[in-house]
């Protein structure tokens, strides 16, 4: 499988690239879902009427792969109920009415970290998950059940999606937090070297990280071509280490662990202060946004409040997304909250949100030529129509990371990503049926 320098040259549209993050005003309420990570939902430990501070534990982790949730404002728990997620599913959620004071929990103190076990135990309580992608609990990724031999800790600063700049701004604004996290992790975990991968169109972030490398000979800064999806986990590992992650495997299977740059900054801040994950830097942009900004928002803040902090809209948004336009997910309404792994929220006007007219496939091969994983969507589509599970398997259907390069370059504007998702779901169902 070779995917070197394959992908798409997407428009950057990074209007907030030079804007440091600003802290938004305290929202009147926040609603924190218990599902903001991969794994089992957290279990609420508070009830309506309870007083909480910033950083107070409101939900404990439930199982090995799970993550606790902490209050992001001080105030009173007003409800423990359910919320509709952007996936269409419902999840338990805790709503807090803010007192406007943002008083930190007086019990919070910096964790005492002296070895690997105390480091993992601290991160387990921090609520920190992957802040740029699927939200995998960080303590699990770093070896919750056993020590890991990490040949390369790869820090993802690629940030290749259009509009989004929250990670690159974090690398500039919070370089010392990232340095503290790197120093602590390399001191207590078996890490060979640290590679920070950044696309070349982020000179300020590159300069900030190169300053870290001057002080720590374990750190390497890898300047990458500006080519989407450079930040995809498998693509990033290959372009920074030369290693290929096999289908169905994780980075650690080839000796790597990948952490987002904002995740690293949050780890550093937590280790210094003891404050768990309660806020998030997000890019607020899109053709319907009046004042694009990088905003530090309490987790659980409604998107309505976030957009109002950015001046509201220039036009009624036709579509609002968590994340970027390539892999982002539409939100059901503006009551949707900022999540732990929200790196951006985009509001698009009718022109930008309009779906293109689809025509017949002309068999040009552009989708296959630009696929970073080297798969052929035309083959997958045909096999799915004929329920040819063997061909779907051989075609590498499960390798698709749904990055959208294929659809972006398709002259016929075919719904390729949606078709690949259906193919993956059908293949999983067929394999499960066969296993029974």
C-alpha positions in Angstrom: 0.0 0.0 0.0 1.7 3.2 -1.1 0.1 6.6 -0.6 3.0 8.9 -0.7 2.0 12.4 -1.8 -1.4 11.4 -2.9 -4.4 13.5 -1.9 -6.0 16.7 -3.0 -5.0 20.4 -3.1 -8.0 21.8 -1.2 -8.5 25.6 -0.7 -7.0 26.7 2.6 -9.4 29.6 3.5 -7.5 30.0 6.8 -8.7 33.5 7.6 -8.0 33.1 11.3 -4.4 31.8 10.9 -2.9 34.9 12.5 -5.6 35.4 15.2 -4.6 34.3 18.7 -7.4 32.6 20.6 -9.8 34.8 22.6 -11.7 33.6 25.6 -15.5 34.0 25.2 -17.9 35.4 27.7 -19.3 33.0 30.3 -22.4 31.2 28.9 -25.6 31.1 30.9 -25.7 27.3 30.6 -23.6 24.4 29.4 -24.8 21.0 28.4 -22.1 18.2 28.6 -22.8 14.9 26.9 -21.5 11.8 28.5 -20.3 10.6 25.0 -17.4 12.8 23.9 -14.9 10.0 23.4 -14.5 6.6 21.9 -15.7 3.9 24.3 -18.4 3.6 27.0 -20.3 6.7 28.0 -19.4 8.3 31.3 -21.7 7.8 34.2 -23.1 11.0 35.9 -22.3 11.3 39.6 -24.3 14.5 40.1 -28.0 15.3 40.3 -30.2 18.4 39.7 -29.6 21.0 42.4 -25.9 20.1 43.1 -23.4 23.0 43.2 -20.3 22.5 41.1 -17.1 24.4 40.4 -15.0 24.6 37.3 -13.2 21.2 37.2 -15.6 19.3 39.5 -16.1 15.7 38.5 -19.7 15.3 37.2 -19.4 11.9 35.5 -17.0 9.1 36.1 -15.5 6.8 33.5 -17.3 3.6 32.8 -15.0 0.8 31.9 -11.5 0.5 30.5 -12.0 2.7 27.4 -14.0 5.6 28.8 -13.3 9.1 30.1 -14.6 11.2 33.0 -16.4 14.5 32.4 -15.9 17.6 34.5 -17.9 20.8 35.0 -16.8 23.6 32.6 -18.5 26.4 34.6 -19.3 27.0 38.2 -22.9 27.0 39.2 -25.8 24.6 39.8 -26.7 21.4 38.0 -30.1 22.1 36.5 -30.8 18.8 34.7 -29.5 15.3 34.2 -31.2 14.1 31.0 -30.5 13.3 27.4 -29.3 15.1 24.3 -29.6 14.5 20.6 -26.1 14.0 19.1 -25.1 14.9 15.6 -25.0 11.2 14.8 -28.7 11.0 15.3 -28.4 9.1 18.5 -29.2 10.3 22.0 -26.9 10.3 25.0 -27.0 11.1 28.7 -26.1 14.7 29.4 -25.6 17.1 32.3 -26.8 20.7 32.1 -25.3 23.3 34.4 -26.6 26.8 35.0 -23.6 29.1 35.4 -23.2 31.5 38.3 -21.0 33.7 36.0 -18.0 33.4 38.4 -16.0 30.6 36.8 -14.8 29.6 40.3 -12.2 26.8 40.1 -12.8 23.7 42.3 -10.7 24.3 45.5 -9.8 20.6 45.6 -7.8 20.9 42.3 -4.0 20.6 42.7 -1.3 19.6 40.3 -0.9 15.8 40.1 2.2 14.2 41.6 4.0 12.4 38.8 7.1 10.4 39.6 6.9 7.4 37.3 4.9 5.8 34.5 2.1 4.5 36.7 1.5 7.8 38.4 1.5 9.6 35.0 -1.1 7.2 33.6 -3.2 7.4 36.7 -3.1 11.2 36.5 -4.1 11.3 32.8 -6.9 8.8 33.6 -8.5 11.3 35.9 -7.9 14.3 33.6 -10.7 13.6 31.1 -8.2 14.3 28.3 -9.0 12.5 25.0 -7.8 13.0 21.4 -8.8 16.6 20.7 -8.4 16.6 17.0 -10.3 13.4 15.9 -12.3 10.6 17.3 -11.7 11.3 20.9 -9.7 8.2 22.0 -8.9 8.5 25.8 -5.3 9.6 26.0 -4.4 7.5 29.0 -5.4 4.4 27.1 -3.4 5.4 24.0 -0.3 5.9 26.1 -0.5 2.4 27.6 -3.1 2.1 30.4 -2.8 -1.7 30.7 0.9 -2.2 30.1 4.1 -0.2 29.3 4.5 0.5 25.6 7.7 0.7 23.5 7.0 3.9 21.6 9.6 4.3 18.9 8.1 7.6 17.7 5.6 9.9 19.4 4.1 11.7 16.4 2.5 15.1 17.2 -0.1 16.0 14.7 0.1 19.6 13.8 -0.7 19.2 10.1 -4.2 20.8 10.3 -4.9 20.2 6.6 -8.7 20.9 6.5 -9.9 24.2 5.0 -10.7 27.0 7.5 -9.4 25.3 10.7 -6.5 27.0 12.5 -7.1 26.2 16.2 -4.2 23.7 16.3 -1.6 25.9 14.6 -2.6 28.9 16.8 -2.3 26.6 19.9 1.2 25.6 18.8 2.1 29.3 18.8 0.2 30.5 21.8 0.9 27.5 24.1 4.3 26.2 23.0 5.5 26.0 26.6 2.6 23.7 27.5 3.5 21.4 24.7 7.1 21.4 25.8 6.1 20.5 29.3 4.0 17.6 28.1 6.8 16.3 25.9 9.3 16.6 28.7 7.1 14.7 31.2 6.0 12.0 28.7 9.6 11.3 27.6 10.8 11.2 31.2 8.3 8.5 32.3 7.4 6.6 29.1 9.6 4.6 26.8 9.7 7.1 23.9 12.5 7.0 21.4 11.9 10.3 19.7 9.2 12.9 19.2 8.3 14.0 15.7 6.1 17.1 15.2 4.5 17.1 11.7 3.3 20.4 10.4 2.2 21.5 6.9 4.6 24.0 5.3 1.9 26.7 5.0 2.1 27.3 8.8 5.4 29.2 9.2 4.5 30.6 12.7 3.7 27.1 14.1 6.8 25.7 12.5 9.0 28.4 14.0 7.5 27.9 17.5 8.0 24.1 17.4 11.6 24.5 16.1 12.3 26.5 19.1 11.3 23.6 21.2 13.5 21.3 19.2 16.5 23.5 20.0 16.0 22.8 23.7 15.3 19.0 23.4 17.3 16.8 21.1 14.5 14.2 21.2 12.3 16.5 19.2 12.3 16.7 15.4 10.1 19.0 13.4 9.0 17.5 10.1 7.7 20.1 7.6 5.2 18.4 5.3 3.8 19.4 1.9 0.4 21.2 2.0 -1.7 18.3 0.7 -4.9 17.1 2.1 -5.3 14.7 4.1 -1.9 15.2 5.5 -3.3 15.0 9.0 -4.9 11.6 8.5 -3.3 9.2 11.1 -2.0 6.7 8.6 -0.8 9.3 6.1 0.9 11.3 8.9 2.7 8.3 10.3 3.9 7.3 6.8 5.1 10.8 5.9 6.9 11.4 9.2 8.4 7.9 9.9 8.1 6.0 6.6 6.1 3.3 8.4 2.9 1.8 6.9 0.1 1.0 9.4 -1.6 -2.2 8.1 -5.4 -2.5 7.6 -7.1 -3.0 10.9 -4.1 -2.1 12.9 -3.2 0.9 15.1 -0.1 3.1 15.1 1.3 1.4 18.1 1.4 -1.8 16.1 4.3 -0.2 14.1 5.8 1.5 17.2 4.1 4.8 17.0 1.6 6.9 19.0 -0.1 9.9 17.4 -1.3 12.8 19.6 -2.8 16.0 18.4 -0.9 19.2 19.1 -3.8 20.6 21.2 -4.0 17.4 23.1 -0.3 17.8 24.0 -0.9 21.4 25.1 -3.8 20.3 27.3 -1.7 17.5 28.9 1.0 20.1 29.7 -1.5 22.5 31.3 -3.1 19.7 33.3 0.2 18.5 34.6 1.1 22.0 35.7 -2.2 23.0 37.3 -4.3 19.9 37.8 -7.2 21.5 36.0 -8.9 18.7 33.9 -10.2 19.2 30.4 -12.9 21.8 30.7 -12.4 24.1 27.7 -11.5 24.0 24.1 -9.9 26.2 21.5 -12.1 26.1 18.4 -12.0 27.9 15.0 -15.3 29.7 14.3 -15.5 30.5 10.6 -17.5 29.9 7.4 -19.2 32.1 4.8 -22.1 32.9 7.1 -20.0 34.0 10.1 -19.7 37.7 10.7 -16.5 37.8 12.7 -14.3 34.6 12.2 -12.2 33.9 15.4 -10.3 31.3 17.3 -12.3 31.0 20.5 -11.6 29.4 23.8 -15.0 28.1 24.9 -16.2 26.0 27.9 -17.0 22.5 26.8 -20.8 22.2 26.6 -21.3 25.8 25.4 -24.1 25.9 22.8 -23.0 26.8 19.2 -25.6 29.5 19.3 -23.6 31.2 22.1 -20.4 30.7 20.3 -21.6 32.2 17.0 -23.2 35.2 19.0 -19.7 35.8 20.5 -18.4 36.0 16.9 -20.9 38.7 15.9 -23.6 36.4 14.7 -24.3 35.7 11.0 -24.1 37.7 7.8 -26.8 35.5 6.4 -28.9 32.7 7.7 -26.7 29.6 7.7 -27.8 26.8 5.4 -25.5 24.3 7.1 -23.5 24.2 10.3 -20.7 21.8 10.8 -18.6 20.3 13.6 -15.1 20.4 12.0 -14.0 21.2 8.4 -15.9 21.0 5.1 -14.1 17.8 4.0 -14.8 15.5 7.0 -17.1 17.7 9.2 -20.5 16.5 10.5 -23.7 18.5 10.3 -25.2 19.5 13.6 -29.0 19.1 14.1 -29.4 22.7 15.5 -27.6 25.5 17.2 -28.3 24.1 20.6 -25.6 21.5 19.9 -22.7 21.9 22.3 -19.0 22.3 21.9 -17.5 18.8 22.5 -14.1 17.7 23.8 -13.0 16.9 20.3 -14.5 19.9 18.5 -11.7 21.7 16.7 -13.9 24.0 14.6 -17.5 25.0 13.9 -18.4 26.3 10.5 -21.5 28.1 9.4 -22.0 28.1 5.6 -24.4 30.2 3.5 -26.7 28.8 0.9 -24.2 29.1 -1.9 -21.5 27.2 -0.1 -23.8 24.6 1.3 -25.6 23.7 -1.9 -25.0 20.2 -3.0 -23.5 20.0 -6.6 -25.5 18.3 -9.4 -24.5 14.7 -9.8 -23.9 13.1 -13.2 -22.9 9.7 -14.4 -19.5 8.3 -13.6 -17.2 8.8 -16.6 -14.6 6.3 -15.5 -11.8 8.9 -15.5 -10.0 7.4 -12.5 -9.4 10.7 -10.7 -10.8 9.2 -7.5 -8.4 6.3 -7.5 -5.5 8.6 -8.6 -6.0 10.9 -5.6 -6.8 8.4 -2.9 -4.1 8.5 -0.2 -4.9 4.9 0.7 -4.6 3.6 -2.9 -8.1 2.2 -3.2 -10.5 2.4 -6.2 -14.0 3.7 -5.4 -15.3 2.6 -8.8 -14.5 -1.0 -7.9 -16.0 -0.6 -4.5 -19.3 0.8 -5.9 -19.6 -2.0 -8.5 -18.9 -4.7 -5.9 -21.5 -3.2 -3.5 -24.2 -3.2 -6.2 -23.6 -6.8 -6.8 -23.1 -7.7 -3.1 -19.7 -9.1 -4.0 -18.2 -9.3 -0.5 -15.0 -11.0 -1.6 -14.2 -8.2 -4.1 -15.1 -5.6 -1.5 -12.6 -7.2 0.9 -9.9 -7.4 -1.8 -10.5 -3.8 -2.9 -9.4 -2.5 0.5 -12.8 -1.1 1.4 -12.1 -1.0 5.1 -9.0 1.1 4.4 -11.1 4.1 3.4 -10.8 6.8 6.0 -13.6 8.9 4.5 -11.4 11.9 3.9 -13.4 13.0 0.8 -10.5 13.4 -1.6 -12.3 11.2 -4.1 -15.5 13.3 -4.0 -13.5 16.5 -4.1 -11.8 15.7 -7.4 -14.7 13.9 -9.0 -15.8 15.8 -12.2 -19.2 14.0 -12.0 -19.7 15.0 -8.3 -20.6 11.5 -7.3 -21.4 10.8 -3.7 -18.4 8.6 -3.3 -17.8 9.0 0.4 -21.4 8.1 1.2 -21.1 5.1 -1.1 -17.9 4.0 0.6 -19.5 4.3 4.0 -22.4 2.1 2.9 -19.9 -0.4 1.5 -18.0 -0.6 4.8 -21.2 -1.1 6.7 -22.4 -3.8 4.3 -19.1 -5.6 4.5 -19.1 -5.5 8.3 -22.6 -6.9 8.3 -21.7 -9.7 5.8 -18.6 -10.6 7.8 -20.6 -10.7 11.0 -23.3 -12.9 9.4 -20.6 -15.3 8.1 -18.9 -15.5 11.5 -22.2 -16.6 13.1 
